[in-house]
Amino acid sequence: MSITVYGIPNCDTVKKARTWLADHQVDIAWHDFKKQGVPAAELDRWMNAVGWEKVLNRQGTTWRKLDDATKASVTDAASAKRVMLDQPSVIKRPVVQWADGQITVGFSEALFTQHLG
């Protein structure tokens, strides 16, 4: 199984993660939410692995721009999934599926080093 990085190419955190992986000669498969969409089955897997609260980025610009009714409607995994499928930019990035099948969300050198160990 290979490493797949999911995200948006112009996201600063995704850029850092992809650069770090390239600098460490790690081959990845890249999945662009903007061009390829959010794979619903994978979204379910991510939420099961790390929790919907971690996948949903409530600190980002996209979340802040949502209307109050939409924000208030997010109360569980199903409602969060609807918003994330409709607004992919509200997903915390990058989502990485590691070679061993584990899922991580976000980027830190320590986290990535641990998974490549």
C-alpha positions as CSV (number, residue, x, y, z in Angstrom):
1,M,0.0,0.0,0.0
2,S,1.3,3.4,-0.9
3,I,1.0,6.8,0.9
4,T,-1.8,9.0,-0.3
5,V,-2.0,12.7,0.6
6,Y,-5.4,14.4,0.3
7,G,-5.8,18.1,0.2
8,I,-5.9,21.3,-1.8
9,P,-2.7,22.3,-3.6
10,N,-2.7,26.0,-2.6
11,C,-3.1,25.2,1.2
12,D,0.1,26.3,3.0
13,T,0.0,23.3,5.3
14,V,-0.4,20.9,2.4
15,K,2.5,22.6,0.7
16,K,4.7,22.2,3.8
17,A,3.7,18.5,4.0
18,R,4.4,17.8,0.3
19,T,7.7,19.6,0.5
20,W,8.8,17.7,3.6
21,L,7.8,14.4,2.0
22,A,9.7,15.2,-1.2
23,D,12.7,16.3,0.8
24,H,12.7,12.9,2.4
25,Q,12.4,11.1,-0.9
26,V,8.9,9.8,0.0
27,D,6.8,8.9,-3.1
28,I,3.2,9.7,-2.6
29,A,-0.1,9.5,-4.5
30,W,-1.7,13.0,-4.5
31,H,-5.5,13.5,-4.4
32,D,-6.7,17.0,-5.1
33,F,-10.1,17.8,-3.5
34,K,-10.7,20.6,-5.9
35,K,-10.1,18.5,-9.1
36,Q,-11.1,15.0,-7.9
37,G,-13.6,15.8,-5.2
38,V,-13.8,14.2,-1.7
39,P,-14.2,10.5,-1.8
40,A,-17.2,9.8,0.4
41,A,-16.1,6.3,1.4
42,E,-12.6,7.6,2.4
43,L,-14.2,10.4,4.4
44,D,-16.1,7.8,6.4
45,R,-12.8,6.0,7.0
46,W,-11.1,9.1,8.1
47,M,-13.9,10.0,10.5
48,N,-13.9,6.5,11.9
49,A,-10.1,6.6,12.3
50,V,-9.6,10.0,14.0
51,G,-13.1,11.3,14.7
52,W,-15.2,13.7,12.7
53,E,-14.3,16.6,15.1
54,K,-10.6,16.3,14.0
55,V,-11.4,16.1,10.3
56,L,-13.7,19.1,10.4
57,N,-11.6,22.3,10.5
58,R,-13.6,24.8,12.6
59,Q,-10.7,27.2,12.7
60,G,-10.4,27.8,9.0
61,T,-11.6,30.6,6.8
62,T,-14.2,28.3,5.0
63,W,-15.8,27.4,8.3
64,R,-16.0,31.0,9.4
65,K,-17.6,32.0,6.1
66,L,-20.4,29.4,6.5
67,D,-23.8,30.8,7.6
68,D,-24.8,30.3,11.2
69,A,-27.5,27.8,10.4
70,T,-25.1,25.5,8.6
71,K,-22.6,25.7,11.4
72,A,-25.3,25.0,13.9
73,S,-26.5,22.0,11.9
74,V,-23.1,20.2,12.4
75,T,-23.8,18.1,15.5
76,D,-22.6,14.6,14.6
77,A,-20.6,12.6,12.0
78,A,-23.5,12.5,9.5
79,S,-24.1,16.2,9.5
80,A,-20.4,17.0,9.5
81,K,-20.0,14.7,6.4
82,R,-22.7,16.5,4.5
83,V,-20.9,19.8,5.1
84,M,-17.5,18.4,4.2
85,L,-18.7,16.9,1.0
86,D,-20.4,20.1,0.1
87,Q,-17.5,22.3,1.2
88,P,-14.3,20.3,0.8
89,S,-12.2,23.3,2.0
90,V,-13.6,22.8,5.5
91,I,-11.7,19.5,5.8
92,K,-8.5,19.9,7.9
93,R,-5.5,19.3,5.7
94,P,-3.6,17.3,4.7
95,V,-5.3,14.0,5.3
96,V,-2.6,11.3,4.9
97,Q,-3.3,7.6,4.5
98,W,0.0,6.0,5.4
99,A,1.4,2.8,3.9
100,D,0.2,0.8,7.0
101,G,-3.3,2.1,6.6
102,Q,-3.2,4.6,9.4
103,I,-4.8,8.0,8.9
104,T,-3.4,11.3,10.1
105,V,-4.8,14.9,9.8
106,G,-2.6,17.9,9.6
107,F,1.2,18.2,9.4
108,S,4.1,18.2,11.8
109,E,7.6,16.9,11.2
110,A,7.4,14.8,14.4
111,L,4.2,13.1,13.2
112,F,5.4,12.4,9.7
113,T,8.8,11.1,11.0
114,Q,6.9,8.8,13.4
115,H,4.9,7.3,10.5
116,L,7.9,6.9,8.3
117,G,10.0,5.4,11.1
